[in-house]
Amino acid sequence: MNAVEVTGLRKSYGKVDAVKGVDFAVAHGEVFGFLGPNGAGKSTTISMLCTLVNPTGGSARVAGHDVVKERDEVRRNIGLVFQDPTLDSYLTAEQNLRFHAELYGVPKSVVDERLRQVMEMVALWDRRDGKVQTFSGGMKRRLEIARGLLHSPRVLFLDEPTVGLDPQTRSAIWGYINELRRTEDITIFMTTHYMDEAEYCDRIAIIDHGEIVVIDSPEALKAGVGKDRVQIHTSDDQAAIAALKERFDVDAGVHDGAVTFAVASGEEFVPRLFAELGLPITGVSVHRPTLDDVFMNYTGSTIRDAEESGGMNQMMRARLRR
Ligand SMILES: Nc1ncnc2c1ncn2[C@@H]1O[C@H](COP(=O)(O)OP(=O)(O)OP(=O)(O)O)[C@@H](O)[C@H]1O
């Protein structure tokens, strides 16, 4: 049985079509990622799967239950870690978790052991008596993950679990996720706009403007690009784009502040470029395909460009949320 099954799922907010009819399935035990720029519809999708937002159309089943008709059953079977902290900062770490165990009806006989297990996993057992208001951002996120796991959910939903955290904490959180994959019988559904994090998923769906553009494993997606990305810096980008088209029949655009294009073998192409472009080049870099290239291949822009043109960047959204 699939842990998540989604058919034609849609959500509109007035005139904004946040999610435009998506179809996908997540297998039991999989780590599945939704990758896309801010505003692509990731949070809206995850919110519908968690029964926090009602779909406008289509259907979804999570852990075998319909997200609209069997809301309570879905809620009992899922764990949530969302972008906005929902811990009670006046309570200690342990009190927060005990409160949650009570809410979810975790049997008294297992609470103590499970509490210790999840707190040890996120390295907070020694800090269990500390009030949450004294915790750093990374500690709070780790505690949220422990809480999301406390009632042994079958599917854990993580909405941008590492956003706003320092690189060390981000990598620690991925350590916990990988440990979970090994030790618990759990399916993980997460959203991210970090390419490097999407690499850790078994499969990812790339989402843009409310639509899934492709679903596959990160390796298969990168292999499918088949081209290297070359970026050059010149004094006249438009002239360079025209010369690339004229001399090499290569289509280029300006992305992330550099003239960018894809060719089959970047390293062999660069010497020809210097010899034949007919314009001074002040910098050059060649990249093997990344998930950003996959994104660009399918959408025509990089994730960063998409976020900048999307109007509201992460920082502005975070400010609005506060
Ligand atoms: N409650 C709401 N009311 C109106 N529009 C909304 C609401 N929630 C989301 N939207 C809009 O729906 C679109 C998708 O937003 P969503 O938050 O799902 O994107 P996202 O990919 O999760 O981005 P982020 O990671 O920044 O949250 C955006 O255009 C957003 O402005």
Ligand as a Chemical Component Dictionary entry (heavy atoms), coordinates in Angstrom:
data_LIG
# 
_chem_comp.id                   LIG 
_chem_comp.type                 NON-POLYMER 
_chem_comp.pdbx_formal_charge   0 
_chem_comp.three_letter_code    LIG 
# 
loop_
_chem_comp_atom.comp_id 
_chem_comp_atom.atom_id 
_chem_comp_atom.alt_atom_id 
_chem_comp_atom.type_symbol 
_chem_comp_atom.charge 
_chem_comp_atom.model_Cartn_x 
_chem_comp_atom.model_Cartn_y 
_chem_comp_atom.model_Cartn_z 
_chem_comp_atom.pdbx_ordinal 
LIG N1  N1  N 0 -3.922 31.504 2.838  1  
LIG C1  C1  C 0 -3.641 31.946 1.636  2  
LIG N2  N2  N 0 -4.389 32.911 1.054  3  
LIG C2  C2  C 0 -4.108 33.372 -0.193 4  
LIG N3  N3  N 0 -3.090 32.917 -0.973 5  
LIG C3  C3  C 0 -2.305 31.975 -0.440 6  
LIG C4  C4  C 0 -2.526 31.439 0.885  7  
LIG N4  N4  N 0 -1.585 30.497 1.119  8  
LIG C5  C5  C 0 -0.805 30.447 0.013  9  
LIG N5  N5  N 0 -1.231 31.329 -0.915 10 
LIG C6  C6  C 0 -0.649 31.537 -2.254 11 
LIG O1  O1  O 0 -0.567 30.280 -2.888 12 
LIG C7  C7  C 0 0.658  30.171 -3.614 13 
LIG C8  C8  C 0 1.436  28.957 -3.118 14 
LIG O2  O2  O 0 1.900  29.204 -1.772 15 
LIG P1  P1  P 0 2.642  28.117 -0.892 16 
LIG O3  O3  O 0 2.849  28.705 0.466  17 
LIG O4  O4  O 0 1.928  26.825 -0.990 18 
LIG O5  O5  O 0 4.045  27.996 -1.636 19 
LIG P2  P2  P 0 5.382  27.308 -1.139 20 
LIG O6  O6  O 0 5.947  26.639 -2.333 21 
LIG O7  O7  O 0 5.124  26.461 0.029  22 
LIG O8  O8  O 0 6.304  28.508 -0.690 23 
LIG P3  P3  P 0 6.921  28.772 0.783  24 
LIG O9  O9  O 0 7.942  27.739 1.006  25 
LIG O10 O10 O 0 7.506  30.125 0.678  26 
LIG O11 O11 O 0 5.784  28.696 1.756  27 
LIG C9  C9  C 0 1.368  31.490 -3.436 28 
LIG O12 O12 O 0 1.065  32.309 -4.545 29 
LIG C10 C10 C 0 0.793  32.046 -2.166 30 
LIG O13 O13 O 0 0.860  33.446 -2.148 31 
# 
loop_
_chem_comp_bond.comp_id 
_chem_comp_bond.atom_id_1 
_chem_comp_bond.atom_id_2 
_chem_comp_bond.value_order 
_chem_comp_bond.pdbx_ordinal 
LIG N1  C1  SING 1  
LIG C1  N2  SING 2  
LIG C1  C4  DOUB 3  
LIG N2  C2  DOUB 4  
LIG C2  N3  SING 5  
LIG N3  C3  DOUB 6  
LIG C3  C4  SING 7  
LIG C3  N5  SING 8  
LIG C4  N4  SING 9  
LIG N4  C5  DOUB 10 
LIG C5  N5  SING 11 
LIG N5  C6  SING 12 
LIG C6  O1  SING 13 
LIG C6  C10 SING 14 
LIG O1  C7  SING 15 
LIG C7  C8  SING 16 
LIG C7  C9  SING 17 
LIG C8  O2  SING 18 
LIG O2  P1  SING 19 
LIG P1  O3  DOUB 20 
LIG P1  O4  SING 21 
LIG P1  O5  SING 22 
LIG O5  P2  SING 23 
LIG P2  O6  DOUB 24 
LIG P2  O7  SING 25 
LIG P2  O8  SING 26 
LIG O8  P3  SING 27 
LIG P3  O9  DOUB 28 
LIG P3  O10 SING 29 
LIG P3  O11 SING 30 
LIG C9  O12 SING 31 
LIG C9  C10 SING 32 
LIG C10 O13 SING 33 
# 
